[in-house]
Amino acid sequence: MSQYPLGKKKVFKPVGSLSPSVQKNPDSFLLSCLLQASPNYVSGNYIAERLKMSRVGIWARVDKLRKAGLLIEASQNRGYRLSAEPNLLVRPLLEAWLKECGIDYPFFLLENTDSTNSEAERLLANGQETPFVVISHQQETGRGRRGRKWHSPKGGNLYLSIALKPNVALVKFRNFTLWQGVSIGKFLKNHTGIESLSVKWPNDLICENKKIGGMLTEASIDCDQVRSMVFGIGLNVNSSTSHFPNDIRESSTSLMEISGTSWRIHELTAKIIKVSLQASQECLDGKADHMLVTEWEKMDFLLGKKVKFQNGIKTFSGTASGIDNSGGLIITSKDGKVQIAHAGEVSLIR
């Protein structure tokens, strides 16, 4: 369980109009009230009046949410407050957090799937309007770059994909994954306070020399136009790597293991979606190309380190010296020769 701030005696009355979507899911409205009030209480009378329900009806909804894993405190003469949440996403609470972040796009929350990227691609093929988000508690065949398997157990981690139909020239999205990495990496660093959090070219999130997350972008391209694309991210949040397979246990970590605290996964999910959508728009606006080299340097895990690059055709080594405007990794050899790495594998030389 991940805790919310300790409650106070003050009773808080949320402000704002009742949106039409509340009629579809009163549970989300109830939880939105609790989020707005946190760490204070919300009067049961207030919620009952807004939803045109009896106090008994509100109590029944609170009881149902508790059974879904949420800890909701009740106090006489004060009302209700949200005190803790589970490591598995609960749809009404995620809806409430998305509302807090100003996001009103469809999302699909699954218990299990082969891959959130694959599910997003199927939804695109079936005509689902974009943007939309696919999230799963577990992936059977989660994948990373170059077809590698992404270990995706149930509980405590985040597996999500965002689908877009930008219909723009490919050049606008040439650095899409790198900009997503910088944007999400900066957000996580600020949100968690983990100073060692960095981005490893081209698509890994790193903490204390260990991997905490990876990103994968897959696109449908027609005549140099990006028709549709799916951006996926897997992030180790509240998991213990002691339960990871032996082959990745020593090279992986989670936000919880680094920080020593558990993180509210609903808040983290909603805010990462917001950051990713903003980063996508910045690619469309040209800001990503303009700012990428400078911002990447601030988060660059490889900068100044000895690396080896190989892509099946050639292999070379040297010192990582940042990236160029096209997103290629700059590698400077001992004799001063500069080479640019694009598609391929890069590893540290120990």
Number of C-alpha atoms within 10 A of each C-alpha: 18 17 15 17 11 12 16 12 12 12 18 20 15 16 8 5 7 11 9 8 11 14 12 10 12 17 22 21 24 24 23 22 24 27 21 18 20 21 20 23 27 27 22 21 17 16 23 17 11 14 18 12 12 14 15 11 13 20 15 12 15 21 14 13 18 14 10 16 16 20 21 17 15 17 13 8 12 18 20 27 28 25 19 18 23 18 23 21 25 17 17 19 23 22 24 25 23 21 16 16 16 12 16 13 13 14 17 16 17 16 12 16 17 15 24 33 28 19 20 26 20 12 17 20 9 9 8 14 13 16 17 19 23 23 27 24 22 24 21 16 17 22 24 20 16 9 10 10 12 18 18 24 19 18 16 24 26 27 25 26 28 23 26 22 16 19 15 15 16 18 16 19 21 16 19 22 22 24 28 25 27 25 23 22 23 19 16 20 16 12 12 15 11 15 11 14 26 28 28 23 25 24 21 24 28 24 21 16 15 18 22 22 27 22 22 20 19 16 17 14 15 12 8 12 17 20 17 19 21 25 23 27 27 24 23 26 24 24 22 17 17 11 9 16 10 10 8 13 14 13 14 20 27 24 24 17 15 17 12 10 13 18 22 21 23 23 16 18 21 20 22 19 19 17 19 19 18 14 22 21 14 20 21 18 12 13 14 25 21 13 13 21 19 13 15 25 17 14 22 21 23 21 21 14 16 18 20 17 21 16 13 8 6 8 13 15 19 23 21 26 19 22 23 14 14 14 23 18 23 19 27 21 16 10 7 10 9 15 16 17 20 18 12 14 16 22 15 14 11 6
